[in-house]
Amino acid sequence: MGFNRTSWARPDRLLLLAGIACFAISAASSSGQSADEAAVAGHVPDQLEQAEKAPVTKQDGGNGPARWWAPGEGRRFPAFLTYGNDSGELGLLNDAGAFETAGHPFFEPLGRNGRACVSCHQPADGMALSLKSIDERWRATGGKDPIFSAIDGANCPNLPPADPASHSLLLKRGLFRIFLPWPPKARDGTPIKPEFDIEVVRDPGGCNLDPTYGLNSKNPTISVYRRPRVVANMQYVLHRNFGIGAFVGKTGEPAARDPENGQPVNMNMMADARQPTVKTQAVEAAITHLQFDGVLSPEQLQRIKDFESQIYSAQVKLDGAGSLIESDGPPGMGPYNLASGDKGVLGNNITKWVIPVGDAWQVKKSGESEDQFAKRQSILRGQKIFHFRTFWIKDSMYLNNVGLGNPVKRTCATCHGMHMTGMDTANGWMDIGTTNLPWAKEAPRNPWQTEDELMPLFKITCHKDVQPHPYLGRVIYTQDPGRALISGKCNDVGTIVMQQFRGLAARAPYFSNGSAASVRELIDFYDRRYNIQYSEQEKTDLGNFLMSL
């Protein structure tokens, strides 16, 4: 695999690699790769080396309240369950039927720090993790729940455990540390020559300049901080239908391929698209987030994949509007409609709306109160704003430079176009400014505020032998280089794979860096970024629509 570090030559490491690779052996003949080359991406050994250095203190969250799933509890996961949230109620459909979670690799604490996959992908939070749940677990356990493990729950593993200051990024923004080698590495482990130099301008978490964990350590690593992604509705996330082929449409580069069958994948699963499949992502997550020293078996990997493929999550009740899943309700609402919907279809305004509402709620029903009818009318107006309210989109990498023009007059549904989910149908990533200056959220600098900036800041200087970034120039300041940490490309700085819209009410905050604390803040960001000039009524209606998803 091209692993050059001595530690990977040890017999136990070779055993680990053999175990990781066993699920990928069938890919050798179809993709031309050896089994080892198809096993894990080249950055994983460096991540493992750092994970082994990180301290592991005793973490015990105990059995949480009914809404919190603690690792190893051994509960029964029903076919359908609901959880209340601040805006109503979330519903989860287990399309394969009820099962016992005891012994299931998604729910069992596999690693040294006591975590399981479910630790950061909670059913009550739409199979992600809300800031509200993080705060509740901190208070309930005094910072000893496994989600606060030093490896990534702290700003840096070198900080004192159970100290709120050590976990400020997680407690204030819901962010976990993602640590990646620099320079980046190709799948076979060989270094990629980056098109830019990177410098640490600001390091409030203390990890990027740390002599053990930082950029200048013996194992040069860059730490960025991101939200957990949703692991529900994955048949949409992982589709191989519209827009998925041998090349990434937005960049022209070869698409990543499934190591089991050699087929191109859509690369929409992770914020930086660094892993191609649920199985390869599970291998990396076990090493980095769970500090797992063992071998995930083919059976365990398949059970994780099967579980994530059978869960559908969506809001089922919205305060004021009532049930969203009535038999004569909108065909785009609720988890049952998601389960039966067409996966990987580009939405349109004729036959396959991104989020269809049909004729439901157009006329006041018998028994429906005036307030309920008014709230449902607001949702319908919000759906029309999403599909039809045009604005000028400007200077957005992999949107304005792919043949649409700069600026281009479009709508929300232009980018968030996948039928039933609102995520991107085609593969690829883009930059709307959530992590790059001048648009990224920063603590204001003035004499009347004392807020310290939470996020790191990096200076990117594109090399003179490459074209400067078309919108940001040769020098870029970013809180998270995004896909560029994987590709090493100047144009990829700050680009992020967009998320799906389902279950938004259950999993605030939003954006990969948690910079929008609410859906209203998310709308306000777009309003500023593209000078949309939404009216107050439009913001309210669009927010009600998004919260109903």
N, C-alpha and C positions, 0 to 999 in steps of 0.2 A: 504493500500500500504506500510505500514511500515514507514510512515513519522512521525518522532518523534518530529519535531520542533513545538513549540506552535503555531507559526504563521499559520501553515497549518490547525489548528483546527478552525480558524475563519470562520464564515459562508460564507464570500466572497471567501475564499480559497476552501471551500468545493464545492461551486458552480462552481469554476474554474475547479476543478478536475472532477466534474460531466460532465461538458461540454467537457473536453478533452477526457473523457472515453467513451462518447456516441458513437463515431465511432467504438469502439472496443468491444461493447457488444456481437456481434455475435461470438467472439472468445471464450467465456467462456465455451461453451459446447465442442468445438473441442480441446481446449488446456488444459482444466482443471483449467484455471485461472478464478478468479473473474473478473468482468468488470474493477474494480479499478486497479487490478494487471496488467491488460493488457494496462493500459492507458499510463503512462510515466515511463521512467527509473528512478531508485532510485537517480541518481545524479541531476535530474532536480530541486527538491525543494531547494537544496543548491545553485544552479545557480540563481534561482529566488530571493533568499534572497540577494545575492550579487547584482543582477541587480537592485533591489529596492533601494539599498544604493547609486548606482552610480548617479551622478548629471545629470540632463537633462537641457541643455541650449537650447535656441531657435536655431533651425537648419532650414535653409531655402535655399535650393539650387536653387530655382526658376525654371523656364523652361530652360532646358539646350539647347545646340545646337541640330541640327537635329539628331545627332548620339547618344546623351545622353537622356535616358529615365528617367525623374524625376518622383517621386511618385505622383500619382493623376493627371497626365496630361490628361488622357482620350483620348489617341490616338487610331487610328485604327491599329491593328496589321495585316498586309497583309498576303496572303498565301505564298509569297516569297519575301525576301528582301535581299539586299546586302550592305556591308560596305567595304570601302577601308581600307587597312592597309599598313604597311611599306613594305610588300612583295607582295602585289597584292590586292586580294579581297576575303572577306568571304561571304558565302551565308547561309541563314537560310530558311529552309522549314517548314512552319506551316502546317503539314499534315492534319489537320482538317479544314483548310480553314480560311479565314479572320474573325476577330471578333473585337468588340469594347472593349477596356480595361477599360473603366469607370466602376467602381464598382467591378472589378475583384480583388480578394484578393491577387494575385501575384503582382499587379501593384498599389494597394492603400496603403497609409501610415496608417498602423494599430496601431502602437505603439506610445509611448510618444515622441520618438525622431525624428519622421517624416520620418522614413525609410519605404520602402516597400521591398519585396523580390527582385524586379528588381534593387534596389539600388546597390546590390553587384553581380547581375547576369545580366549584360548588353548585349543586343543582338549584339551590335557592337563588343563586346569582346568574342563572341562565347558562350554567356550565362555564362560567368565568369566575371572577372574584371582585366583589364590590368593596369600595372603601369603607362602607358601613360595616360589612362583615369583618374586615381587617381591624377596625376600631373596636368592635365588640369582642373579638378574640384577644386583643391586647389587654383590654380591661378584665376579661374573665380569667386570663391565665398569667397576668403580670409579665407579658412578653415571652412566655415559655411555650407557646404553641409552636409546632414545627414550621409553620409558615414564616416564623421570624428567625430561622436558622441563619447562622453567620455567612454561609456560602453566598447567598444572594438576597436574603431578607434584610440583612444589614447593608448600609451604604458601602461598607468594605469589611471583609472578614477580620481585619486587625482591630476593630472597634470593640468597646466593652459591650458584652451581651446584656440584654434586658434594659438597656438605656434608651429612652425615646429618641435622644439625639443621634444615636447610632443607626436608627431605623427611620429617619425623618422622611426619606423618599418613599418608603412603603406606607408610613402612617399618614402622610399629607397628600400623596398623589397616587397611592396604590401601585408603586413601581418596584419591580424586582431587577436586580443587577444581572445584566447579560455581559459575559466576558468573552472576548474573541481575540485570537492571536493577531499580531501585526508584525510584518506584513501579512496579508491574507494568504490562504493556501488553497490550491486547486484540490479537486476530489482525491487525487493520488498523493496528496501531501506535499507536493512541490510548491515553493513560494511563488506567489504572483507578484510581478513587478508593478507596484502601484503607480498611477499617473499623477500622484500628488504627495506632498509631504504633510504630515500632521503634527501639530503642536498642541500641548495642553495649556490653555489660557486661564481657565478657572477649574478648580477641582474641589468643590465643597464637600464631596463625599470622601475625599482623601485616598481614593483607590488608584486613580490614573498616575499619580506621582509617587505611589508607595513603592519602596525598594523591593518588596516581595511580590506584589500583585500588579504593579503598574507597567507603564510603557517602557521604562528603562530597566526593568528587572531582567533576571536571567531568562525568563520566559515572557518576552514582551507581549503585553496584553492591554487591550483597551476595554474599559468598562463603560457601558451605556445602560440606561434604565428604562424599562418598558413594562407595559401592562400585559397581564395574561390574556391570551386570545381565547375566544369561545370555541369549545369543542362540542357543539351541537349543530344540527343541520349540516353535518359534514358531507352528506351526499351532494349538496350544492357546492360546498367549498372545494371539494375534490373532483368535480365533474370533469369529463373529457369530451365535452360536446363543442359548443360554439367557440371559435377563436383559439382552440388548443391544437397546436401542430408542432412541427419540428423546430420552429423558431419562435422567439418571443416577439409578438407583433410590434410592441412599442420600441424595442431596441434593435431588433434584427439578429440578436445573438442566439446560439443554439439553446433550446429549452432543456431544462433538467429532465432526467429520465428515471423511471421507476427501476431500481436495480433488480427487481424480481422478473420483470417481463420486457424491459427495454423500451417501453412505450413513453412518449413525452407526457409530462404532467403539467398542471396548470399553474403551479408555483404561487398559489394564493393562500397557502396555509399559514405561513409565518410572516412576521413583519418585514423581514429581509429576504424571505424565500430561500433560506440557506439549506433547508432539508426538503427532499422531494416527496416523501410519503409519511403517513402516520407511523409506520414502523421505524423508519430511520429517525424520525423526530423523537419517538419514544426511547430509542437507544441513547440519543444525546441528552434528553431530559433526565433519564435515569442517572447518567454520569454527573451532570452538572447540577440539577436541582435537587435530586434525591441523594447525591453522594453514594451511589450504588457501586459496590465493588464486585458484584457477581455477574452472572450472565443471564440476560433475558432470553428465555427459551423461545423457539418458534411458536409454541402454544400460547405463551404469555403475550407475545407480540400480536398474534392473531386475535386473541380475546380483547385486547385493548382496541385494536382496529374495529372489531365487530361492535363493541359497545359504543364507540364514538360514532359509528355509522348508523346506529338505530335510534339515537336520541334526537328529538325535535323540540325546540324551545321557542316560545313566543308568549307575548302578553295575552291573557284570556279575559281580563276585566280591567276597565279603566274607570277611575273614580269620576262620577258624573255621567258617564256614557253607559255604564252597566256592562253586561256581558258582550264580549267581542266574538263569541263562538256560538251564537244562536243558529239554529238550523237554516234560517233564512237570512243570515248575516252576510257580511262581505266575504267573498271567496278568497281574499288574500290574507285574512286574519286567522290567527290561532295555529297551534301545532298540528292539528289534524289536516288542515289544508296544506301545510308545508309538506307533510309526509306524502300526500297524494299529488303534489305539484310536479310540473316538468322541471327537471334539473338541468342547469347549464344552458338556459335559453335566454337569448337577448330580449329584454323587454321592449315593447313598442306601445304606441297609443291606439292600436287598432284591435289586435287579437290577443296579445300577451302583454298587458300592462305590467310594469315593474311590480307594483302592488295593486292588484285589481280590487275594486270595491263593488262593481256591478251596480244593480239597481237598489241594493239595500240602503235603507236610511234616507232615501230620497223623499219619502212621504211619511208623515207622522203616523205611527202605529197605534192601534187601540191599546190603551193602558200605559202608553209612554208619556211621561211627564214633560212639561214644557222645557224644563232644565235639561233633561236627558236628551230630548230631541235637539236642543240647541248645541249640546256638547258633540253630538254625533254629526251635526251639520258643520261644526268647526273642523272635525276630523276630515270630512269630505272636502272642505275648502283647502285644508292642508295638503291633501293628496293631489289636488289640482295644482297647487303652488309647486309641489315637488316635480310634477310632470311638465308644467306649462310655463311657469314664471321664468322668463329669460333674463339673463344678465351677462355681462362681458367677462369672460374668463381670460386672464392675461398672465404671461410669464410663469407658467406652471410646467415644469419639466415632465416630458413624456405625455403631455396633453397638447400643449400649443406647438410643439415641434414635430408632431407626427402627421402633418398634412392637414390639420384642421384650421390652421391659421393662428395668428397672434395679433390682436385678440380674436376670440371667437365668441359669438353670442349663442349660448346654450342654456340648459336647465340643470337642476340637480341630477335628473335621471340620465344625463349624458354620461357621467362617470359611474354613477351608482345604478347601473343598468340591468343587473341580473334579475330576471323574473323571480319574484317571491322573496328575495333576500336583500336587494339593493346593493350588493357588492359588485365588484368588477367581473364581467363575464369572461373577458380575455385575460391572459396571463400578463404579469408585469407589475410595475411599481411606478409611483409618481410623487412629485413634490408639490404640495400646496402651501408650504411654509410653516407647518406645525413645529418643525425642529430647526429650520434654518432662519437666521436673521436676514431681514429685519422683521419677519412676521412672527417668529416664535415668541411665546409668552415669556416675559422676563419681569423680575421684580422691578418696580419703578424706582428710579434714582432721583430722590429729591429730599430736602431737609425735613419733611414732615412724616416720613415713613421709616420704619426700622426693619422691615422684612428683608431677610437674607435670601439670595437666590439659591434655589435647591439644585438646579441642574448644572452639570459640567458644561464647559464651553471649549470647543476645539477650533483652532485656526487651520484651515485647509488651504494650501498653496499649490495650485495646479502647475505642473511642470511646463517649461517653455516649449517643449517639443510636442505638446498636445494643444488642441484648441481650448480656449477658456470656456467655462460654463456659459451657455448662451444668454442666461438671464442674471447670473450672479457674478460673472467675471472670473478672474484668475485667483482671487483671494476670497474665501467663503468662511463665515463664522457659523458654526452649527452646534447644537446641543447633542445631536446624535447623527453621525454620518450615514446611518441607515444602510441601504444596500451596498454603499461604497466600501463598507468594512468587509464585504464578501467579494466584491468584484475588483476593487481597487481603482474604479473608474471615476474620473472627475465629474462627469455628468450625473453620476448616481448619488452624489452627496446629498443627504437629506431625503432621499426617496424612500417611501414606505409603501408596503402592500396594504390596500384599504381593507377595512373590516366589513362584516355584514351588519345589517341594521336590526336584526331580530333580538327581542329581549332587552332593548335599551333601558327600559325603566328599572330593570333589576340589577344593572351592573355599572353604574357610574363610578369613577369619572371616565371621560372619553378621550379619543386620540391615543396613539401609541405611547405618548409621554404623559397621559393623564392631565393635560393642560386645560381641559374643559370640565369643570366640576359638575355641570348639568347640561341637559339638552339645550337649554336657553343659551348657555355660554358657547356651546358648539355652533348654534345658529348665528350668534353674534360674531364669532370668529370669521365665518364665511362672509357675513355682511360687511365686515371691515376689509377683509382680504380682497374681495372683488367689487367693493363699492356698490353692493346690490341695492341699498337703500330700501330695505323692507320696511313696511309700516308696522306699527305695534300690533295691529290685528293680524297681519301676515305672519309675524313671528309667533304669536299665540297659536294660530291655526296650524302652522307647520310643526310647532312643538307638540301639539295634541296628536297630530298624525304620527309623528315619529314615536311618541310614547305609547301609541296603541299597537305598535308592531311587536 
